[in-house]
């Protein structure tokens, strides 16, 4: 029995590997957005039909956010520049809310405030952001868990933007605490 590969079989192997890689890239790019539309910063993750997670949004024109009726939920602390953003957006007529999340564990008040904002704006586009996207992903994953999503599924759902292991562990810790 001859185990040598023919040029044709080697080419098929290479093409199969390229096709698999291309499929993976297309799958990731379907979730990771590089658009400049009204509610999407250059690097953002659309996690629901009307919900986008992002890091900094200082390059997103306030007029686009206003025209799309987007609610901006800023998760940064005052030390991170929320006053400037709040002024810029509210002067342009954009709905803006701040739920400051620092390095401390997520509090029940922060979660309740977030859930209340989502309930108050059920049909409105929402842009949830922080400095990097990690806190936005954490809070969205917690929301998903509260809606019945499995913890690992919630982590997978936000992992393209909330990609740090400590964030994933915080999500797991929340789920364990909630289960008790």
Secondary structure as GFF3:
##gff-version 3
##sequence-region A 1 180
A	DSSP	alpha_helix	7	31	.	.	.	ID=ss1
A	DSSP	beta_strand	32	33	.	.	.	ID=ss2
A	DSSP	beta_strand	44	48	.	.	.	ID=ss3
A	DSSP	beta_strand	51	54	.	.	.	ID=ss4
A	DSSP	alpha_helix	62	67	.	.	.	ID=ss5
A	DSSP	beta_strand	71	74	.	.	.	ID=ss6
A	DSSP	three_ten_helix	78	80	.	.	.	ID=ss7
A	DSSP	alpha_helix	82	91	.	.	.	ID=ss8
A	DSSP	beta_strand	95	98	.	.	.	ID=ss9
A	DSSP	alpha_helix	108	120	.	.	.	ID=ss10
A	DSSP	beta_strand	126	129	.	.	.	ID=ss11
A	DSSP	alpha_helix	134	146	.	.	.	ID=ss12
A	DSSP	alpha_helix	151	158	.	.	.	ID=ss13
A	DSSP	alpha_helix	165	179	.	.	.	ID=ss14
###
